[in-house]
Amino acid sequence: MDDKECDDMILKAAGWLSKAMKQLSCSAPIAVTSTACKKLKNDDLAVLMSEAFHLVRFQNEKLKQLKTTLSDTKNKLIENQQWVISLQEQVIDCKDKQLLAVQTTVKSTVEDSVKEQFKSYSDAVQENVMVCKPDSDSLPVGKLKDVVREVAHEEDRLSNVIIFGVPEREPANLAQRVEEVFNEMKVRPSVREISFAGKQSAGTSSRPIKVKLSSPSIVKTILGQAKLLKNSDKLKSVFVKPDLSIEERTERRQLVQDLKQRRISEPDKRHYIRGGAVHSEDTKSKK
């Protein structure tokens, strides 16, 4: 039953009620009693009864239709709920498949990375094995452990930076001071470990600070931003360098000595270190 049929049924019932109250001389429905109905003539009463019968019959048929419609609506609602549940199960299944695909990809990537890292270790070990005597069939276990340890140390060192010129304060809060330096350089790297690089000696106001980072690529980024410290009012005396090996530090020290000698012997030129060598430029020709 649609809205129009409902409106028609309401209008018919209202018309009949108004007609009955008028014939019974009743101003309100509450005044319609059996006593009031006795005032009607038999003909008038018969007409009202006939109309009332058909009106009730019509309403009864519509109520049956409403019941059927309501039952159909409930069945459709149940079907829709089952359809929604089915869709939810499909979505969950798709998410599980996507998660499995991501996990598989991550696992494959990690395995490839580990294989590549192990290959670099193997290559380094192989290079050291070639240094051994030609008639040696195998590398001693102790020597092999030393080689692997050295390679691991080298890989670990590439993820370090050394910060120089940071004054020591009491109490010593290395993390806070390192954070101040990195903030001035506009970088926020993931730091694994912070420690002093060396023992404090008399007459020194600061010790180098070794900072272990998450990867060598982060080290490159930080070294590229280290130039910003020259423009800092608070940290212009602080500088950041890579964590050099003993051999590299020895070579660097020699280069610095050569640079100082060049500046003394050729004071009119500009001298600097680049690419593992001391370079000189004529300042007059540059102008």
C-alpha positions in Angstrom: 0.0 0.0 0.0 1.4 3.4 -1.0 0.9 6.8 0.5 -2.0 7.7 -1.7 -4.0 4.6 -0.6 -3.3 5.4 3.0 -4.5 9.0 2.5 -7.7 7.7 0.8 -8.4 5.3 3.7 -7.9 8.1 6.2 -10.2 10.5 4.4 -13.0 7.8 4.1 -12.8 7.0 7.8 -12.8 10.7 8.7 -15.8 11.4 6.4 -17.8 8.5 7.9 -17.0 9.6 11.5 -18.1 13.2 10.7 -21.3 12.0 9.1 -22.1 9.7 12.0 -21.5 12.4 14.6 -23.7 14.8 12.7 -26.6 12.4 12.5 -26.2 11.5 16.2 -25.9 15.3 17.1 -22.6 14.6 18.9 -20.0 17.4 19.0 -17.1 15.0 20.0 -16.3 11.3 19.4 -16.5 10.7 23.2 -20.2 11.7 23.1 -21.0 8.8 20.7 -22.7 6.2 23.0 -25.3 3.5 22.7 -27.9 5.9 24.1 -27.1 8.4 21.4 -27.3 5.7 18.7 -30.9 4.8 19.8 -32.1 8.2 18.6 -31.4 7.2 15.0 -34.2 5.9 12.8 -33.8 2.3 11.5 -33.1 3.5 7.9 -30.4 5.9 9.0 -28.9 3.3 11.3 -28.8 0.7 8.5 -27.0 3.1 6.2 -24.3 3.9 8.8 -23.9 0.2 9.6 -23.5 -0.6 5.9 -20.9 2.1 5.4 -19.1 1.0 8.6 -18.9 -2.6 7.5 -17.4 -1.7 4.1 -14.9 0.7 5.7 -13.7 -1.9 8.2 -13.5 -4.5 5.4 -11.4 -2.1 3.3 -9.1 -1.4 6.2 -8.7 -5.1 7.0 -7.6 -5.8 3.4 -5.1 -3.0 3.6 -3.8 -4.2 6.9 -3.2 -7.7 5.3 -1.3 -6.0 2.4 0.8 -4.0 5.0 1.6 -7.3 6.8 2.8 -8.9 3.5 4.8 -5.8 2.6 6.4 -5.7 6.1 7.3 -9.4 5.8 8.9 -8.8 2.3 10.8 -5.8 3.7 12.2 -7.8 6.6 13.3 -10.5 4.2 15.1 -8.0 1.9 16.7 -6.4 5.0 18.1 -9.8 6.0 19.3 -10.4 2.4 21.0 -7.0 2.5 22.6 -7.7 5.8 24.0 -11.0 4.5 25.2 -9.2 1.4 27.0 -6.6 3.6 28.6 -9.4 5.6 29.7 -11.1 2.4 31.3 -7.8 1.3 33.0 -7.4 4.6 34.5 -10.9 4.4 35.7 -10.1 0.8 37.3 -6.8 2.1 39.0 -8.7 5.0 40.2 -11.4 2.5 41.7 -8.7 0.2 43.4 -7.0 3.2 44.9 -10.3 4.3 46.1 -10.9 0.7 47.6 -7.4 0.5 49.3 -7.9 3.9 50.7 -11.2 2.8 52.0 -9.6 -0.4 53.7 -6.8 1.6 55.2 -9.3 4.0 56.5 -11.4 1.1 58.0 -8.3 -0.5 59.6 -7.1 2.7 61.0 -10.6 3.4 62.4 -10.8 -0.1 63.9 -7.3 0.1 65.5 -8.1 3.5 66.9 -11.5 2.2 68.3 -9.7 -0.8 69.9 -7.1 1.4 71.4 -9.7 3.7 72.7 -11.6 0.8 74.3 -8.5 -0.7 75.8 -7.5 2.7 77.1 -11.0 3.1 78.6 -10.9 -0.4 80.5 -7.7 0.5 81.9 -9.5 3.6 82.7 -12.5 1.5 84.5 -10.3 -1.1 86.5 -8.6 1.6 87.4 -12.0 3.1 88.4 -13.3 -0.3 90.7 -10.3 -0.8 92.4 -11.0 2.5 92.7 -14.7 1.6 94.6 -13.8 -1.6 97.2 -12.1 0.6 98.1 -15.4 2.2 100.9 -17.7 0.9 100.1 -19.3 -2.5 100.8 -22.8 -1.1 98.3 -22.4 1.7 95.2 -24.4 1.1 93.0 -22.9 3.8 92.9 -19.8 6.0 93.4 -20.4 9.8 90.1 -20.0 11.8 91.7 -17.3 14.0 92.8 -15.3 11.0 89.4 -15.6 9.3 87.7 -14.3 12.5 90.0 -11.3 12.5 89.3 -10.5 8.9 85.5 -10.7 9.4 85.7 -8.6 12.5 87.8 -6.0 10.7 85.3 -5.9 7.8 82.4 -5.6 10.2 84.2 -2.8 12.1 84.8 -1.0 8.8 81.1 -1.2 7.8 80.1 0.1 11.3 82.6 3.0 11.1 81.0 4.3 7.9 77.9 5.0 9.9 79.7 7.2 12.4 80.5 11.0 12.6 82.8 12.8 15.0 81.8 16.2 16.4 84.7 18.4 17.5 84.7 21.6 19.5 81.6 21.1 21.7 82.5 22.5 25.2 82.0 20.0 28.1 79.6 20.9 30.8 78.6 19.4 34.1 76.5 17.4 34.3 77.5 15.9 31.0 74.4 15.5 28.7 75.8 14.3 25.4 72.4 13.6 23.8 71.3 17.2 24.4 74.5 18.8 23.1 74.5 16.6 20.0 70.8 17.5 19.4 71.7 21.2 19.6 74.4 20.7 16.9 72.1 18.7 14.6 69.3 21.3 15.1 71.7 24.0 14.0 72.5 21.9 10.9 68.7 21.4 10.3 68.9 17.6 10.4 67.1 15.1 12.7 68.8 11.8 12.1 68.1 8.5 14.0 70.9 8.2 16.5 72.0 4.7 17.8 74.7 5.6 20.2 76.6 8.7 21.5 80.0 8.6 23.4 83.2 10.5 23.9 86.0 9.6 21.5 88.9 9.6 23.8 89.9 10.4 27.4 89.8 13.9 28.9 93.2 15.4 29.5 94.4 18.5 31.4 94.1 21.7 29.5 91.4 20.5 27.1 87.9 22.0 27.3 86.2 19.5 25.0 86.6 16.0 23.7 85.5 14.7 20.3 82.0 13.1 20.4 81.4 9.9 18.4 77.8 9.6 17.1 76.7 6.2 15.7 73.9 6.7 13.1 71.5 4.3 11.3 73.3 4.2 7.9 76.2 5.6 5.8 73.7 7.6 3.7 72.7 9.6 6.8 76.4 10.4 7.4 76.6 11.8 3.9 73.6 14.0 4.5 75.0 15.3 7.8 78.5 16.0 6.3 76.8 18.0 3.6 74.9 20.1 6.1 78.0 20.7 8.4 78.8 23.9 6.5 75.8 25.6 8.2 77.7 25.6 11.5 80.1 28.3 10.2 77.2 30.8 10.2 76.1 29.8 13.7 76.7 32.4 16.5 76.8 29.7 19.2 78.5 26.8 17.4 80.8 28.4 14.8 83.8 26.7 16.5 82.1 23.3 16.2 82.8 21.1 13.1 81.7 17.6 12.1 84.0 15.0 10.4 83.7 11.4 9.3 85.0 8.6 11.5 88.4 8.0 9.9 90.5 4.9 10.3 94.0 5.0 11.8 95.5 5.0 8.4 93.1 7.7 7.2 93.8 9.9 10.2 97.6 9.5 9.6 97.2 10.6 6.0 94.9 13.5 7.0 97.5 14.7 9.6 100.2 14.7 7.0 98.0 16.7 4.6 97.4 19.3 7.3 101.1 19.6 7.9 101.7 20.0 4.2 98.9 22.7 4.1 100.6 24.6 7.0 104.0 24.5 5.2 102.4 25.7 1.9 100.8 28.6 3.7 104.2 29.6 5.2 106.2 29.2 2.0 103.6 30.7 -0.3 101.6 33.2 1.8 100.2 35.0 -1.3 98.2 32.0 -2.5 95.1 30.3 -1.3 95.8 26.7 -0.1 93.2 24.0 0.6 92.8 20.2 0.9 90.6 18.4 -1.6 90.5 14.9 -2.9 93.3 13.7 -0.6 95.8 16.4 -1.8 96.8 20.0 -1.1 95.8 22.5 -3.8 97.0 26.1 -4.3 95.5 29.0 -6.2 96.8 32.3 -7.1 94.6 34.9 -5.4 95.5 37.7 -7.8 94.5 35.8 -10.9 91.3 34.8 -9.2 90.4 38.5 -8.8 
